[in-house]
Amino acid sequence: MNITIRGLQETIFRKFKARAAEENVTLGDALSQAMEAWLKREKTGAPTARLADLKITNWGKGTERSSEEIDKVVYGGELS
């Protein structure tokens, strides 16, 4: 099927086209796969996770610097 699509964001289309070329997939096949994945996501009603939706949790006394300690383990460095 040949179609014309108007109103695409140029930068997104260029990245999409480049990725398809990198993976040796035709643009039509890549677009079909992307549309199929989008339709499946909508059909299942899978929620989109957002960082802003996370609830603040009090883990109790002694855990006030837990995020800093995790950052030290993950990224290295000293605690301030």
NUKOL-737292 format. One record per atom (N, C-alpha, C): chain; residue in one letter; atom name; x, y, z. Coordinates in nm, 2 decimals, padded with zeros to 4 digits. Last residue first. Layout:
NUKOL-737292
+--------+--------+-------+--------+--------+--------+
! chaine ! residu ! atome !     c1 !     c2 !     c3 !
+--------+--------+-------+--------+--------+--------+
!      A !      a !    CA !      X !      Y !      Z !
...
+--------+--------+-------+--------+--------+--------+
This chain:
NUKOL-737292
+--------+--------+-------+--------+--------+--------+
! chaine ! residu ! atome !     c1 !     c2 !     c3 !
+--------+--------+-------+--------+--------+--------+
!      A !      s !     N !  02.85 !  01.37 !  05.10 !
!      A !      s !    CA !  02.88 !  01.50 !  05.15 !
!      A !      s !     C !  02.83 !  01.51 !  05.30 !
!      A !      l !     N !  03.01 !  01.07 !  05.01 !
!      A !      l !    CA !  02.89 !  01.13 !  05.06 !
!      A !      l !     C !  02.93 !  01.27 !  05.11 !
!      A !      e !     N !  03.21 !  01.03 !  04.71 !
!      A !      e !    CA !  03.20 !  01.04 !  04.86 !
!      A !      e !     C !  03.07 !  01.11 !  04.89 !
!      A !      g !     N !  03.21 !  00.79 !  04.43 !
!      A !      g !    CA !  03.23 !  00.92 !  04.50 !
!      A !      g !     C !  03.20 !  00.92 !  04.65 !
!      A !      g !     N !  02.96 !  00.62 !  04.24 !
!      A !      g !    CA !  03.09 !  00.63 !  04.30 !
!      A !      g !     C !  03.10 !  00.77 !  04.37 !
!      A !      y !     N !  02.72 !  00.56 !  04.13 !
!      A !      y !    CA !  02.80 !  00.65 !  04.06 !
!      A !      y !     C !  02.94 !  00.67 !  04.12 !
!      A !      v !     N !  02.61 !  00.36 !  04.30 !
!      A !      v !    CA !  02.59 !  00.35 !  04.16 !
!      A !      v !     C !  02.69 !  00.44 !  04.08 !
!      A !      v !     N !  02.69 !  00.43 !  04.56 !
!      A !      v !    CA !  02.71 !  00.29 !  04.51 !
!      A !      v !     C !  02.71 !  00.29 !  04.36 !
!      A !      k !     N !  02.60 !  00.69 !  04.57 !
!      A !      k !    CA !  02.74 !  00.66 !  04.59 !
!      A !      k !     C !  02.77 !  00.53 !  04.54 !
!      A !      d !     N !  02.32 !  00.66 !  04.53 !
!      A !      d !    CA !  02.40 !  00.73 !  04.43 !
!      A !      d !     C !  02.55 !  00.70 !  04.45 !
!      A !      i !     N !  02.27 !  00.54 !  04.78 !
!      A !      i !    CA !  02.25 !  00.46 !  04.65 !
!      A !      i !     C !  02.33 !  00.53 !  04.54 !
!      A !      e !     N !  02.32 !  00.75 !  04.95 !
!      A !      e !    CA !  02.40 !  00.63 !  04.96 !
!      A !      e !     C !  02.39 !  00.54 !  04.83 !
!      A !      e !     N !  02.12 !  00.93 !  04.87 !
!      A !      e !    CA !  02.26 !  00.97 !  04.85 !
!      A !      e !     C !  02.35 !  00.84 !  04.86 !
!      A !      s !     N !  01.89 !  00.78 !  04.94 !
!      A !      s !    CA !  01.91 !  00.81 !  04.80 !
!      A !      s !     C !  02.06 !  00.85 !  04.77 !
!      A !      s !     N !  01.93 !  00.77 !  05.22 !
!      A !      s !    CA !  01.93 !  00.65 !  05.14 !
!      A !      s !     C !  01.96 !  00.68 !  04.99 !
!      A !      r !     N !  01.92 !  00.95 !  05.43 !
!      A !      r !    CA !  02.02 !  00.97 !  05.32 !
!      A !      r !     C !  02.03 !  00.85 !  05.23 !
!      A !      e !     N !  01.72 !  00.86 !  05.60 !
!      A !      e !    CA !  01.71 !  00.99 !  05.55 !
!      A !      e !     C !  01.80 !  01.01 !  05.43 !
!      A !      t !     N !  01.70 !  00.63 !  05.75 !
!      A !      t !    CA !  01.70 !  00.61 !  05.60 !
!      A !      t !     C !  01.70 !  00.75 !  05.53 !
!      A !      g !     N !  01.67 !  00.67 !  06.01 !
!      A !      g !    CA !  01.80 !  00.62 !  05.97 !
!      A !      g !     C !  01.81 !  00.60 !  05.82 !
!      A !      k !     N !  01.33 !  00.60 !  06.05 !
!      A !      k !    CA !  01.45 !  00.66 !  06.10 !
!      A !      k !     C !  01.57 !  00.59 !  06.05 !
!      A !      g !     N !  01.14 !  00.53 !  05.74 !
!      A !      g !    CA !  01.17 !  00.53 !  05.88 !
!      A !      g !     C !  01.31 !  00.59 !  05.92 !
!      A !      w !     N !  01.07 !  00.57 !  05.48 !
!      A !      w !    CA !  01.12 !  00.44 !  05.51 !
!      A !      w !     C !  01.16 !  00.43 !  05.66 !
!      A !      n !     N !  00.81 !  00.72 !  05.34 !
!      A !      n !    CA !  00.89 !  00.74 !  05.45 !
!      A !      n !     C !  00.94 !  00.60 !  05.50 !
!      A !      t !     N !  00.76 !  00.80 !  05.00 !
!      A !      t !    CA !  00.75 !  00.70 !  05.11 !
!      A !      t !     C !  00.85 !  00.73 !  05.22 !
!      A !      i !     N !  00.57 !  00.95 !  04.75 !
!      A !      i !    CA !  00.68 !  00.97 !  04.85 !
!      A !      i !     C !  00.66 !  00.87 !  04.96 !
!      A !      k !     N !  00.48 !  00.78 !  04.45 !
!      A !      k !    CA !  00.44 !  00.83 !  04.58 !
!      A !      k !     C !  00.57 !  00.85 !  04.67 !
!      A !      l !     N !  00.50 !  00.87 !  04.11 !
!      A !      l !    CA !  00.56 !  00.80 !  04.22 !
!      A !      l !     C !  00.52 !  00.86 !  04.35 !
!      A !      d !     N !  00.43 !  01.04 !  03.90 !
!      A !      d !    CA !  00.33 !  00.96 !  03.97 !
!      A !      d !     C !  00.37 !  00.88 !  04.09 !
!      A !      a !     N !  00.66 !  01.14 !  03.79 !
!      A !      a !    CA !  00.58 !  01.23 !  03.87 !
!      A !      a !     C !  00.47 !  01.16 !  03.95 !
!      A !      l !     N !  00.75 !  00.94 !  03.63 !
!      A !      l !    CA !  00.82 !  00.96 !  03.75 !
!      A !      l !     C !  00.74 !  01.05 !  03.85 !
!      A !      r !     N !  00.50 !  00.73 !  03.49 !
!      A !      r !    CA !  00.56 !  00.86 !  03.49 !
!      A !      r !     C !  00.63 !  00.88 !  03.63 !
!      A !      a !     N !  00.40 !  00.47 !  03.26 !
!      A !      a !    CA !  00.47 !  00.51 !  03.39 !
!      A !      a !     C !  00.53 !  00.65 !  03.38 !
!      A !      t !     N !  00.10 !  00.42 !  03.12 !
!      A !      t !    CA !  00.23 !  00.48 !  03.09 !
!      A !      t !     C !  00.29 !  00.53 !  03.23 !
!      A !      p !     N ! -00.08 !  00.11 !  03.14 !
!      A !      p !    CA ! -00.05 !  00.25 !  03.18 !
!      A !      p !     C !  00.09 !  00.30 !  03.14 !
!      A !      a !     N ! -00.23 ! -00.06 !  02.87 !
!      A !      a !    CA ! -00.11 ! -00.05 !  02.96 !
!      A !      a !     C ! -00.09 !  00.09 !  03.01 !
!      A !      g !     N ! -00.44 ! -00.13 !  02.72 !
!      A !      g !    CA ! -00.46 ! -00.02 !  02.82 !
!      A !      g !     C ! -00.35 ! -00.02 !  02.92 !
!      A !      t !     N ! -00.43 ! -00.29 !  02.51 !
!      A !      t !    CA ! -00.42 ! -00.35 !  02.64 !
!      A !      t !     C ! -00.45 ! -00.25 !  02.75 !
!      A !      k !     N ! -00.46 ! -00.11 !  02.30 !
!      A !      k !    CA ! -00.56 ! -00.21 !  02.32 !
!      A !      k !     C ! -00.55 ! -00.27 !  02.46 !
!      A !      e !     N ! -00.22 !  00.04 !  02.31 !
!      A !      e !    CA ! -00.35 !  00.11 !  02.33 !
!      A !      e !     C ! -00.46 !  00.00 !  02.37 !
!      A !      r !     N ! -00.04 ! -00.16 !  02.25 !
!      A !      r !    CA ! -00.03 ! -00.08 !  02.38 !
!      A !      r !     C ! -00.16 ! -00.02 !  02.41 !
!      A !      k !     N ! -00.12 ! -00.23 !  01.99 !
!      A !      k !    CA ! -00.12 ! -00.33 !  02.10 !
!      A !      k !     C ! -00.12 ! -00.26 !  02.24 !
!      A !      l !     N ! -00.07 !  00.01 !  01.85 !
!      A !      l !    CA ! -00.20 ! -00.04 !  01.87 !
!      A !      l !     C ! -00.22 ! -00.14 !  01.98 !
!      A !      w !     N !  00.21 !  00.02 !  01.88 !
!      A !      w !    CA !  00.13 !  00.13 !  01.93 !
!      A !      w !     C ! -00.01 !  00.08 !  01.95 !
!      A !      a !     N !  00.29 ! -00.21 !  01.73 !
!      A !      a !    CA !  00.32 ! -00.20 !  01.88 !
!      A !      a !     C !  00.24 ! -00.09 !  01.94 !
!      A !      e !     N !  00.19 ! -00.13 !  01.48 !
!      A !      e !    CA !  00.14 ! -00.25 !  01.55 !
!      A !      e !     C !  00.17 ! -00.25 !  01.70 !
!      A !      m !     N !  00.35 !  00.09 !  01.43 !
!      A !      m !    CA !  00.21 !  00.11 !  01.44 !
!      A !      m !     C !  00.14 ! -00.01 !  01.51 !
!      A !      a !     N !  00.60 ! -00.03 !  01.41 !
!      A !      a !    CA !  00.58 !  00.07 !  01.51 !
!      A !      a !     C !  00.43 !  00.09 !  01.53 !
!      A !      q !     N !  00.57 ! -00.21 !  01.20 !
!      A !      q !    CA !  00.60 ! -00.26 !  01.33 !
!      A !      q !     C !  00.57 ! -00.16 !  01.44 !
!      A !      s !     N !  00.52 ! -00.02 !  00.99 !
!      A !      s !    CA !  00.42 ! -00.12 !  01.03 !
!      A !      s !     C !  00.44 ! -00.18 !  01.16 !
!      A !      l !     N !  00.77 !  00.11 !  00.99 !
!      A !      l !    CA !  00.65 !  00.18 !  01.03 !
!      A !      l !     C !  00.53 !  00.09 !  01.07 !
!      A !      a !     N !  00.93 ! -00.10 !  00.91 !
!      A !      a !    CA !  00.95 ! -00.04 !  01.04 !
!      A !      a !     C !  00.83 !  00.04 !  01.08 !
!      A !      d !     N !  00.82 ! -00.15 !  00.65 !
!      A !      d !    CA !  00.82 ! -00.26 !  00.75 !
!      A !      d !     C !  00.84 ! -00.20 !  00.89 !
!      A !      g !     N !  00.88 !  00.10 !  00.53 !
!      A !      g !    CA !  00.74 !  00.05 !  00.54 !
!      A !      g !     C !  00.73 ! -00.06 !  00.65 !
!      A !      l !     N !  01.16 !  00.11 !  00.54 !
!      A !      l !    CA !  01.08 !  00.21 !  00.61 !
!      A !      l !     C !  00.94 !  00.16 !  00.63 !
!      A !      t !     N !  01.31 ! -00.21 !  00.58 !
!      A !      t !    CA !  01.25 ! -00.11 !  00.50 !
!      A !      t !     C !  01.17 ! -00.02 !  00.58 !
!      A !      v !     N !  01.60 ! -00.27 !  00.77 !
!      A !      v !    CA !  01.46 ! -00.29 !  00.76 !
!      A !      v !     C !  01.40 ! -00.18 !  00.67 !
!      A !      n !     N !  01.86 ! -00.26 !  00.88 !
!      A !      n !    CA !  01.84 ! -00.32 !  00.75 !
!      A !      n !     C !  01.69 ! -00.36 !  00.73 !
!      A !      e !     N !  01.91 ! -00.11 !  01.09 !
!      A !      e !    CA !  01.87 ! -00.24 !  01.12 !
!      A !      e !     C !  01.83 ! -00.32 !  00.99 !
!      A !      e !     N !  01.98 !  00.13 !  00.98 !
!      A !      e !    CA !  02.08 !  00.06 !  01.06 !
!      A !      e !     C !  02.04 ! -00.08 !  01.08 !
!      A !      a !     N !  01.73 !  00.20 !  00.86 !
!      A !      a !    CA !  01.84 !  00.17 !  00.78 !
!      A !      a !     C !  01.95 !  00.09 !  00.85 !
!      A !      a !     N !  01.58 !  00.25 !  01.10 !
!      A !      a !    CA !  01.54 !  00.14 !  01.00 !
!      A !      a !     C !  01.66 !  00.10 !  00.91 !
!      A !      r !     N !  01.73 !  00.47 !  01.19 !
!      A !      r !    CA !  01.72 !  00.34 !  01.27 !
!      A !      r !     C !  01.68 !  00.23 !  01.18 !
!      A !      a !     N !  01.67 !  00.66 !  00.99 !
!      A !      a !    CA !  01.81 !  00.62 !  01.01 !
!      A !      a !     C !  01.81 !  00.48 !  01.09 !
!      A !      k !     N !  01.39 !  00.69 !  01.03 !
!      A !      k !    CA !  01.44 !  00.64 !  00.90 !
!      A !      k !     C !  01.59 !  00.59 !  00.91 !
!      A !      f !     N !  01.39 !  00.80 !  01.29 !
!      A !      f !    CA !  01.32 !  00.67 !  01.26 !
!      A !      f !     C !  01.38 !  00.61 !  01.13 !
!      A !      k !     N !  01.53 !  01.04 !  01.24 !
!      A !      k !    CA !  01.58 !  00.94 !  01.34 !
!      A !      k !     C !  01.52 !  00.80 !  01.31 !
!      A !      r !     N !  01.35 !  01.16 !  01.06 !
!      A !      r !    CA !  01.49 !  01.13 !  01.02 !
!      A !      r !     C !  01.55 !  01.03 !  01.11 !
!      A !      f !     N !  01.12 !  01.18 !  01.22 !
!      A !      f !    CA !  01.12 !  01.10 !  01.10 !
!      A !      f !     C !  01.26 !  01.06 !  01.06 !
!      A !      i !     N !  01.21 !  01.36 !  01.42 !
!      A !      i !    CA !  01.17 !  01.22 !  01.46 !
!      A !      i !     C !  01.17 !  01.13 !  01.34 !
!      A !      t !     N !  01.25 !  01.59 !  01.26 !
!      A !      t !    CA !  01.36 !  01.53 !  01.33 !
!      A !      t !     C !  01.33 !  01.38 !  01.38 !
!      A !      e !     N !  00.99 !  01.64 !  01.15 !
!      A !      e !    CA !  01.10 !  01.61 !  01.06 !
!      A !      e !     C !  01.22 !  01.54 !  01.14 !
!      A !      q !     N !  00.69 !  01.51 !  01.23 !
!      A !      q !    CA !  00.80 !  01.59 !  01.29 !
!      A !      q !     C !  00.93 !  01.55 !  01.22 !
!      A !      l !     N !  00.44 !  01.51 !  00.98 !
!      A !      l !    CA !  00.54 !  01.44 !  01.06 !
!      A !      l !     C !  00.64 !  01.54 !  01.12 !
!      A !      g !     N !  00.24 !  01.61 !  00.81 !
!      A !      g !    CA !  00.25 !  01.66 !  00.95 !
!      A !      g !     C !  00.34 !  01.58 !  01.04 !
!      A !      r !     N !  00.12 !  01.34 !  00.61 !
!      A !      r !    CA !  00.15 !  01.48 !  00.63 !
!      A !      r !     C !  00.17 !  01.51 !  00.78 !
!      A !      i !     N !  00.18 !  01.07 !  00.41 !
!      A !      i !    CA !  00.16 !  01.11 !  00.55 !
!      A !      i !     C !  00.21 !  01.26 !  00.56 !
!      A !      t !     N !  00.05 !  00.87 !  00.16 !
!      A !      t !    CA !  00.12 !  01.00 !  00.19 !
!      A !      t !     C !  00.08 !  01.04 !  00.33 !
!      A !      i !     N !  00.10 !  00.53 !  00.06 !
!      A !      i !    CA !  00.03 !  00.64 !  00.12 !
!      A !      i !     C !  00.11 !  00.76 !  00.14 !
!      A !      n !     N !  00.06 !  00.22 ! -00.09 !
!      A !      n !    CA !  00.14 !  00.34 ! -00.09 !
!      A !      n !     C !  00.05 !  00.45 ! -00.03 !
!      A !      m !     N !  00.08 ! -00.12 !  00.00 !
!      A !      m !    CA !  00.00 !  00.00 !  00.00 !
!      A !      m !     C !  00.09 !  00.12 !  00.00 !
+--------+--------+-------+--------+--------+--------+
